[in-house]
Amino acid sequence: DFYSKLQQFLTEAYLGSEEFSVNFILSEILKGNEVNDDILKGYIGFLQTSLFEVEFDEVQTFDSLLESHINMRKLKKISSPSSSVSDSTSLMIQMICLKALTTEKTRETIISTICEESREHRSFVLKYRKPLSQLMLSNLSPIMTNVLEVKK
């Protein structure tokens, strides 16, 4: 019964709080504001241990992070995002990749992004290769098939 009480407490503390919500954190990252990385690390821990389900639109979140990266490259900002914001983005991508291991739609979206030929997509994949690596390695066959089809 302790497990269910702990699960209920953490669900209310994380998912019931606006400040801890995935959408709020994403919004802050996209604005270039610092977020508490411990919250993201907590979510990652929950996903890894399956303590409770973290519900959010992984595809939309991934697309938002990708679009933000592309826009930053297009603007060629002299001042790049702070390392704290970049670290938060990496953690958010790691969280998305953990969900993608069990969600086919998300996995397909990320794999198609990895296989894109555009400079912006390659830049995104190179910058965030570490959080993307586990997903890439577990889906190496579809990635290679996709890449070889594009090269034909």
One Martini backbone bead per residue (centre of mass of N, CA, C, O) as a GRO file, in nm:
protein
  152
    1ASP     BB    1   0.054   0.066  -0.014
    2PHE     BB    2   0.293   0.256  -0.030
    3TYR     BB    3   0.318   0.267  -0.336
    4SER     BB    4   0.040   0.401  -0.391
    5LYS     BB    5   0.093   0.654  -0.218
    6LEU     BB    6   0.343   0.748  -0.366
    7GLN     BB    7   0.215   0.767  -0.644
    8GLN     BB    8  -0.001   0.976  -0.566
    9PHE     BB    9   0.186   1.198  -0.463
   10LEU     BB   10   0.358   1.232  -0.723
   11THR     BB   11   0.130   1.292  -0.913
   12GLU     BB   12   0.034   1.549  -0.769
   13ALA     BB   13   0.307   1.702  -0.757
   14TYR     BB   14   0.359   1.694  -1.065
   15LEU     BB   15   0.081   1.687  -1.238
   16GLY     BB   16  -0.071   1.908  -1.039
   17SER     BB   17   0.154   2.110  -1.130
   18GLU     BB   18   0.237   2.371  -1.319
   19GLU     BB   19   0.549   2.395  -1.269
   20PHE     BB   20   0.576   2.066  -1.339
   21SER     BB   21   0.482   2.076  -1.611
   22VAL     BB   22   0.563   2.005  -1.929
   23ASN     BB   23   0.445   2.258  -2.066
   24PHE     BB   24   0.588   2.466  -1.888
   25ILE     BB   25   0.876   2.377  -1.942
   26LEU     BB   26   0.869   2.410  -2.246
   27SER     BB   27   0.800   2.710  -2.247
   28GLU     BB   28   1.061   2.800  -2.102
   29ILE     BB   29   1.262   2.688  -2.304
   30LEU     BB   30   1.152   2.846  -2.558
   31LYS     BB   31   1.215   3.129  -2.407
   32GLY     BB   32   1.506   3.083  -2.250
   33ASN     BB   33   1.452   2.970  -1.977
   34GLU     BB   34   1.508   2.861  -1.679
   35VAL     BB   35   1.516   2.535  -1.534
   36ASN     BB   36   1.453   2.270  -1.328
   37ASP     BB   37   1.629   1.982  -1.378
   38ASP     BB   38   1.514   1.801  -1.148
   39ILE     BB   39   1.240   1.760  -1.273
   40LEU     BB   40   1.335   1.609  -1.525
   41LYS     BB   41   1.488   1.388  -1.372
   42GLY     BB   42   1.237   1.282  -1.236
   43TYR     BB   43   1.086   1.197  -1.488
   44ILE     BB   44   1.300   1.002  -1.589
   45GLY     BB   45   1.286   0.816  -1.342
   46PHE     BB   46   0.987   0.741  -1.377
   47LEU     BB   47   1.018   0.615  -1.659
   48GLN     BB   48   1.238   0.401  -1.590
   49THR     BB   49   1.048   0.275  -1.338
   50SER     BB   50   0.736   0.303  -1.374
   51LEU     BB   51   0.583   0.464  -1.147
   52PHE     BB   52   0.452   0.663  -1.368
   53GLU     BB   53   0.260   0.828  -1.585
   54VAL     BB   54   0.360   1.047  -1.849
   55GLU     BB   55   0.155   1.293  -1.985
   56PHE     BB   56   0.226   1.378  -2.329
   57ASP     BB   57   0.311   1.538  -2.631
   58GLU     BB   58   0.581   1.421  -2.785
   59VAL     BB   59   0.565   1.523  -3.077
   60GLN     BB   60   0.512   1.821  -3.017
   61THR     BB   61   0.760   1.863  -2.841
   62PHE     BB   62   0.970   1.785  -3.048
   63ASP     BB   63   0.884   1.988  -3.268
   64SER     BB   64   0.935   2.241  -3.094
   65LEU     BB   65   1.240   2.195  -3.051
   66LEU     BB   66   1.314   2.185  -3.349
   67GLU     BB   67   1.199   2.462  -3.433
   68SER     BB   68   1.371   2.626  -3.241
   69HIS     BB   69   1.642   2.541  -3.358
   70ILE     BB   70   1.591   2.641  -3.646
   71ASN     BB   71   1.537   2.939  -3.572
   72MET     BB   72   1.814   2.990  -3.444
   73ARG     BB   73   1.975   2.933  -3.704
   74LYS     BB   74   1.839   3.144  -3.888
   75LEU     BB   75   1.921   3.387  -3.699
   76LYS     BB   76   2.208   3.364  -3.601
   77LYS     BB   77   2.276   3.390  -3.319
   78ILE     BB   78   2.519   3.513  -3.124
   79SER     BB   79   2.352   3.423  -2.883
   80SER     BB   80   2.332   3.151  -2.731
   81PRO     BB   81   2.205   2.944  -2.548
   82SER     BB   82   2.224   2.853  -2.258
   83SER     BB   83   2.342   2.580  -2.100
   84SER     BB   84   2.087   2.537  -1.931
   85VAL     BB   85   1.887   2.521  -2.169
   86SER     BB   86   2.036   2.295  -2.318
   87ASP     BB   87   2.013   2.089  -2.087
   88SER     BB   88   1.702   2.089  -2.080
   89THR     BB   89   1.666   1.992  -2.367
   90SER     BB   90   1.811   1.723  -2.332
   91LEU     BB   91   1.620   1.615  -2.113
   92MET     BB   92   1.364   1.631  -2.283
   93ILE     BB   93   1.464   1.437  -2.504
   94GLN     BB   94   1.511   1.199  -2.319
   95MET     BB   95   1.216   1.175  -2.235
   96ILE     BB   96   1.103   1.126  -2.519
   97CYS     BB   97   1.273   0.871  -2.580
   98LEU     BB   98   1.155   0.696  -2.359
   99LYS     BB   99   0.867   0.706  -2.478
  100ALA     BB  100   0.948   0.599  -2.768
  101LEU     BB  101   1.010   0.303  -2.684
  102THR     BB  102   0.665   0.273  -2.647
  103THR     BB  103   0.605   0.475  -2.900
  104GLU     BB  104   0.560   0.465  -3.231
  105LYS     BB  105   0.498   0.755  -3.326
  106THR     BB  106   0.742   0.886  -3.194
  107ARG     BB  107   0.960   0.711  -3.317
  108GLU     BB  108   0.901   0.784  -3.616
  109THR     BB  109   0.950   1.088  -3.592
  110ILE     BB  110   1.244   1.075  -3.496
  111ILE     BB  111   1.357   0.906  -3.725
  112SER     BB  112   1.283   1.104  -3.954
  113THR     BB  113   1.462   1.330  -3.840
  114ILE     BB  114   1.732   1.181  -3.851
  115CYS     BB  115   1.693   1.131  -4.181
  116GLU     BB  116   1.718   1.401  -4.259
  117GLU     BB  117   1.881   1.629  -4.500
  118SER     BB  118   1.889   1.872  -4.344
  119ARG     BB  119   2.082   2.088  -4.175
  120GLU     BB  120   1.901   2.132  -3.925
  121HIS     BB  121   1.860   1.835  -3.853
  122ARG     BB  122   2.156   1.759  -3.824
  123SER     BB  123   2.216   1.965  -3.603
  124PHE     BB  124   2.021   1.850  -3.397
  125VAL     BB  125   2.139   1.563  -3.382
  126LEU     BB  126   2.427   1.649  -3.302
  127LYS     BB  127   2.358   1.814  -3.044
  128TYR     BB  128   2.148   1.554  -2.942
  129ARG     BB  129   2.292   1.264  -2.946
  130LYS     BB  130   2.285   1.159  -2.659
  131PRO     BB  131   1.968   1.145  -2.608
  132LEU     BB  132   1.930   0.981  -2.894
  133SER     BB  133   2.104   0.716  -2.884
  134GLN     BB  134   1.919   0.494  -2.770
  135LEU     BB  135   1.711   0.512  -2.998
  136MET     BB  136   1.902   0.468  -3.233
  137LEU     BB  137   2.015   0.186  -3.150
  138SER     BB  138   1.722   0.044  -3.128
  139ASN     BB  139   1.678   0.168  -3.455
  140LEU     BB  140   1.892   0.103  -3.681
  141SER     BB  141   1.744  -0.040  -3.911
  142PRO     BB  142   1.535   0.184  -3.992
  143ILE     BB  143   1.745   0.403  -4.039
  144MET     BB  144   1.912   0.264  -4.262
  145THR     BB  145   1.679   0.222  -4.456
  146ASN     BB  146   1.607   0.520  -4.487
  147VAL     BB  147   1.882   0.623  -4.584
  148LEU     BB  148   1.905   0.436  -4.834
  149GLU     BB  149   1.648   0.545  -4.976
  150VAL     BB  150   1.742   0.841  -5.001
  151LYS     BB  151   2.014   0.777  -5.170
  152LYS     BB  152   1.875   0.661  -5.444
   0.00000   0.00000   0.00000
